[in-house]
Amino acid sequence: MSDAPRRSPKANKKEQIVDAAAALFRRFGVRRVTVEEICREAGASKMTFYKYFPNKMELLKHIWELWINDGYARLEEIDAMDIPFSAKLQKIIEYKSEQLARMSHVYIDEVLHSEPDMMEFIHDAQTKNLSLFMEFLKKAQARGDMRPMRPELILAVLDKLNEVARDESLIELYTDHIEFIREIQLFLFYGILPAQENKS
């Protein structure tokens, strides 16, 4: 399992452990990857690993925190761009699709069906995500980039779409989980109209 991206030699051991684990988790899932394999890829000892992380799940949370914070920063960057709102939405979809494309189906499935502590972490992250995304939409409404709509309705739709994303019967219709999530995102932003109408 030697596919972990490497930071520069100046990167500290914690960063190397995080990079190695992130690459291994994305490819093979969390359960299959051992602490020993992470340490081998990072060029670190188990003692060093446990200096920073008490266990693999806490390391997974740390990786997701980095990923989530990067998403927040990216949303702010996109919102600040001097481009049409439709182009901003497209950039958001592209960013999320790129992130999902880096993860294996096993990894996504394990995170979505992980232990209660991790599920609580994911729930809290989703709550914050929704709050920030609502601020993004409110700014768009204030600029006249989208039609006025009650925030409560938008939140309700987003909540229902999160339920849809976990529907096993729908997941089975897709050979690619990432394509399924992408279709949900496209439906949220563009509805059922053809792409040409959406651009107009």
N, C-alpha and C positions, 0 to 999 in steps of 0.2 A: 504494500500500500504506500508507494512512494510518489505521491502526487501533490504534496502540500506546497503552496507557494512560499517562497522565502523572502523575508525582509532583508534589508541591507545588514552587513555585519554589525552595524552600530545598534541594531534593534536589541532591546533587552530580552532576557529569557522569557519573561511573561508574555511579551508580544510574539515571540517565536512559538511558544506553546499555543497561544490563541490562534495564530495563523495555521499551524499544523493541524490542530483539532478542527478548525472551521473547514479546511479542505477535506479532511477525512470524513467528517460528519456529512458534508454535502454529497460525497461520493457513495458512502457505505451505510449511512444511517448512524444513529447514536449507539444502539445496543451492541452492534457488531464490533465497534472500535474500542480497544482497550486503552487504559492509561499507559501501559507499556508501549503500545504502538505510537501514541501521541508523543511520548517522551523521545522515542527513537527518531521520529520525524523532526522533532524540534531540536534534537541534539541536547536534551536536558535530562537530568536525573529525576527519579520519582520523588526524591526529597525536595527538589526544586519545584516540581509540580505541586506538591502538597503545601509548599510554602505559600503559594498563591491561591490554590483552589482546594477546598476540602473534599470534593468529589467531582465526578464527571458532569452531573446535572448542574452544579453551580458554575462550572465552566461553560456549559451550554447556555445558561442564562446570561452570562457575561457576553458571550458571542452575540446573542440576540439583542442585548442592550446596545452594543456597538452598531449592529445592523439597523435597529430602530432609530437610534440617534442620527445615523447617517441619512435615513429616510426623512427625518424632520428637517435636517439641514438642506436636503435636496428640494423638499417642498418649498422652503423659504426662497431658495435660489430661483426656482421656476416661477414662483409668484412675483418675484422682483423683475423678471424679464420683460422687456418691452415688445411683447408679441401678442397676437390675438388670444383670447381665452381658450378657443378651441385648440390652438397650438399648445397651450399650457397643459390642457387635459391630455393631449396626445403624448406629451413628454412624461407626464405622470404615469400613464399606462406603459410606455416604453421602459421607464425606470423599474417599475414593479415587475414587468415581464422579464427584464434582464436579471433581476435578483432571483426570481423563481426559477429561471432557466439554469441557474448554477446549482440547484438542489435536486437530488435524486428523489424519485417517488417514495422510496423507503424513508428517507429523511423527513419529508413533509408529513407522511403518514404517522411516523413515530412522534413527531412534535405535536400533531393534532390529537394524538391518543396517548399522551404521556401521563406521568403520575400527577396526582392532584396539585402538588406544590407548583409544578411547571405550568399546569393548566391555569392556576390562579395568576401566575406571572403573565401568561399570554393574555388572559382576560383584562388585567390591569393595563397592559400595553395597548390592547385594542381600544379600551376606553379613552386613553390619552390620544391615540391616533384619531378617533372619531372627533374628539374635541378640537384638535388642531385642524382637521379637515373641514369641520364646520366653520372655523374662523376663516379658512381659505375661501369657502363658498360665500360667506357673509360679505367678505371684501369684494368678491366678484359681483354680488347682487348690488352692493353700494355703488359700484362703478357702472352698473347697467350691463354687465357682461352676461348675465343670466336672468331669467324672469324671476320676479319675486315669488317666494315659496316659503311656507311655514317651516322653520327649522325642525319642528317636531316631526313633520312628515318625512323630511329627509333622513332624520335619525332612525325613524321607524323602518324605512325602506332599507337603509344600510344594515340594520339589525336583522331584518328578514333575509337579506342577501348573505349575511354571515351564516345563517341557518342553512340556506341553500347550498353554500360551499361545503357543508359537512354532510349533505344528503348522499348516503351510500348508493342509492338507486340511480341518482344522477351521475355520480362519479363513474359508475360502471359503464355509462354510455360513451365515455371518452377513453381513448387509448392513452391520452396524455393529460395528466392532472393539471399541468401548467396551462394547457389550452383551455381547459374547463374554467380555471380562475380568470384567464384573460377574457373569455366570453362573458363572464359575470361582470367584469369591469367595463367592457364595451357596452353591455346592456344598461349598466348604471348611468354611464355618461351619455350614451347616444340613443337608448331605447331600441325600437325595432325598425327604425327608418334606414333605408339604404345609405351607404357611406357617402354618396354624392350629395344627397339631401342634407346630411349632417354637416358637411363642409360648408354648405351655403347658409 
